[in-house]
């Protein structure tokens, strides 16, 4: 007897597509934050199509296109999945608030944490700006297309 073929391996783009689909399910209220966290962690660690498939078994479309599978017909994709109509994600909504609070957080940590090189806490400010810059750019891209 021949052995069944192994599940196709996935790449970074496939994991990113799965994360984007999970984001849409979180925004639609189909996943609570805890379940979203568990599924997104499993998606980030996925190596094969079989690792991703169970994450979407109980969810309606959108599903990420997986290697070795036929893409869903265009009619199966809801209109809300188009980037122009998508609402900003959690990071896009709260990123600027967190980024604005980072200087205060860095200052509080600088004065309260007794370590010799407490100045390193001020590195949180540019780090937060870099992390949240992409969320601000993504949010503005969606608004420009309306």
N, C-alpha and C positions, 0 to 999 in steps of 0.2 A: 504494500500500500504506500501511496505517496503521502508525504507530510503536507498539512495545509500550509499555504503561503503565510509568511509572517505579515503582520500589519504594517502598512507603509509608514516610514518615519516622517515626522513633521518638522518644519523649520520655524524660525522666529516669526515669520510673517503669518504662519498658521496659528501660532500661539496668540499673536496680537489680534488676529481676526476673532478668535474664540473669546478673548478678553473684551473686545468691542461688543460682541453679541451678548456677553454676560452683563456688560454695562447697560445695554438697552433693556434687558430683562429686569435689572435692578430699578432703573428709572420708571419702568412700566408697573412696578410693584409686584412682579411675579416672584421675586426673590427678596427675602429679608436680608439686612446687612450681614448677619452672621453666616447665613447660607451662601451669600455672594462671596464672602471672604473665603469660605472653605472651597467653593468651586473655582474661584480665581486662583487660589494657591495650587490646586490640582492642575489647572490649565497651565500655569507657569512652569510646572514641573513635568508636563506631558512630553513624551518622546515619540509616541506613535498615535495613529488615528484611533486605535482602540482605547487609548488613554483619554481622548477627548469625547468620544461618542457618548459615554454614560452621563456626561455633564449636561447634555441637551436632550436626553431621552424623554424627560417629562415636561419639556418646555416647547411651546409652539414656535414657529419661525419668528425672528431670524435665527438661523443656525449658520455657523461659519462654513464656508466651502472647504471640504476636506480632500486631501489628495487621494486619488483612486476612486472617488465617488462622483457621480453625475451631479452637476450643479442644479439647484432648485430652479424650476421655471420662474420667469420674471413675474408672473401673476401671483406666485406664492409669497413674494416679498411684500410686506405691508408698506403703505405709503409713508408711514412714520419713520421708516428705516432710512429714508433719503437724508443726506447730510444737511440740506437746506432747511428741513423742517424739524431737525432734531434739537431737543432742548439741551442746554449746557449740562455737563455732567457734574457730579459732586465736587470734583477737584476744581472745575472751572468756577463753580459758585463760591466755594470756601477758600480757594487758593489765595486770592488777593487779601482776604481777611487775615489768614495765617501769615502771609508774607508781610503784611503791615504790622502784625504783632511781634514778629521776630526780633526787631531791635529792642523792644521792651523786655522780651524773654531773655535775650542775650545780656542785657544790663543787669537784670535780677540775678541771673546765674553768675555773672562776674562778681557781684558783691556777696553772694550767699554761699557759693561752693568754695570751700577752702582748699584749692589746689595751687601749686606754684605758678603754673602758666594759665591762669584763668582767662587771659586774653583770647584764647582759642574759641571761647563762646561767641565772640564777635564774628567768627567765620560762618556762623549760622545765617547771618544776614545775606551775604552773596550766594550762599548755598541755596537758601530758600528762594531767592530771586531766580536762580537758574532753574530750580525744580518747577516753580510755578509759572515761569515765562511761557512754556509750551502750552499750558492750560489756558492762559490768557490769549495766546495767539490762536489756538483752536477755537475758542469761543468767539473771537472776533471774526474768524473766517466764516463761521456759520451765519453770522449776522449780515455779512457783506453780500451774500447770495440772495437775500430776500428781495 
